């Protein structure tokens, strides 16, 4: 059965697309990927996320997608201040429960 030109062109385009795909890793980042991430942050310290930071990070790391780089950055950003972590605790339900439990006990003790 002979193929027409459009089918042959489609198949050759599909083969080119498959060969251009770079396989990306999944799961935990290995040490060399993380070191590349840290070096990238040092070199690009003055850039913001709005400047397509994670796309360039993905290109430098080579084995991760931009969304994987963004997720890794959210978890392991060494420049993240601890105050933002601490404030989330103060707003949490656990803090509210412990605060009210302590005040309830102190009110009962004073009566």
URTACOR-V96713 format. One record per run of one state. SS is the DSSP state (alpha for helix, beta for strand, coil for the rest). FROM is the first residue (numbers start at 1). TO is the last residue. If there is no record, write none. Layout:
BEGIN
SS&FROM&TO, SS&FROM&TO
END
This chain:
BEGIN
coil&1&4, alpha&5&20, coil&21&30, alpha&31&43, coil&44&48, alpha&49&51, coil&52&52, alpha&53&61, coil&62&65, alpha&66&76, coil&77&81, alpha&82&90, coil&91&92, alpha&93&110, coil&111&111
END
